[in-house]
Amino acid sequence: MADNRQIRVGAGLEESKYNQDFIDWLRKWGVPLLFVVALVSAGYGLKTRWTQSKEVKLDQSFAELEAAVSGSNPSPDSLLQIATDHAGAGSSVAAIARLEAADAYLESVRKGVRPGVTVGQDGAVEKAEDLLKPEEKAGFLTKAGDLYAQVYNDLKGDAGKSVLAVGALYGMAAVAEDQDDLAKAKSHYEELAKVAEAAGLTPHAEVAKARIAKLDELKNVVPPLAKADLPPVPEAPKPAQPTMTPIDPSQLPPGLVPPTAPAAPVTPPVEAPQTDPLRQPTTPEPAPATTPPVNPAPTEPAPVTPPAEAPKTEPTTPPAQPPVQPK
């Protein structure tokens, strides 16, 4: 049986040559290749850590912002400090903090008091120095308008943050209204409607158009007063007592009896105070003096009447019957 296997001369030398070429390639490029792999791994790790730290920092910034606006009267200074600490290109935290600070300034102007001061239910404040002066109101309105404009200019054209841009335009229009610049307020509302329609925020565009139609009807809010400037509260009038008019019986229809006046209330008799036998004095009270009985004068006895005797009745005898004769 013939052997089909063929032995090729020099096959071993050829395989050893391939192995030697691979070894030479590794000697030449192995170290740079390992360096590139290590560099890529290190870059990926650094990117992962940077992303995680950025997320942690973002969470901390939102937590600080939430703590600053959690109260009823947030401080504009603390909000502006948060905006400065987390400032960046298109930072949402910084934009929200600036909007909140501008809202705090605008609310103080409308209330007429300094930021952080609480107005009572009667519209007065405890201290007169907490009321804003006219020049302070103008300064707060300017600060609020500048903050709104800064937020709008930073986020203008960013489709992902159109809601914040619309909020800034609302604030700019409100500041213009408080400054009695209705033409400027109208231009801001027109810009707001345009941005809202482009971003698909149709309800905001409708609100802006409705505000434009009612700009002439806007009125300023009545400023609050100090308690010392308030007039005294008048006392409530006492209700008048009803009067009873007597009814003429002749004017009543037949069959009706005129009502009688209510009887006067009967006062119960006052009972004598009861004494406690245990608290009576120890010395006995003297017995009342007695008088001897008076003997009555003797009287003659009445005559005795004998009892009347009953009448005597004689017995009756039956009549005699005639004898019966035999037949």
Secondary structure, 3 states (H helix, E strand, C coil): CCCCCCCCCCHHHHHHHHHHHHHHHHHHHHHHHHHHHHHHHHHHHHHHHHHHHHHHHHHHHHHHHHHHHCCCCCCHHHHHHHHHHCCCCCCHHHHHHHHHHHHHHHHHHHHCECCCCCCCCCCEECCHHHECCHHHHHHHHHHHHHHHHHHHHHHCCCHHHHHHHHHHHHHHHHHHHHCCCHHHHHHHHHHHHHHHHHHCCHHHHHHHHHHHHCHHHCCCCCCCEEHHHCCCCCCCCCCCCCCCCCCCHHHCCCCCCCCCCCCCCCCCCCCCCCCCHHHCCCCCCCCCCCCCCCCCCCCCCCCCCCCCCCCCCCCCCCCCCCCCCCC
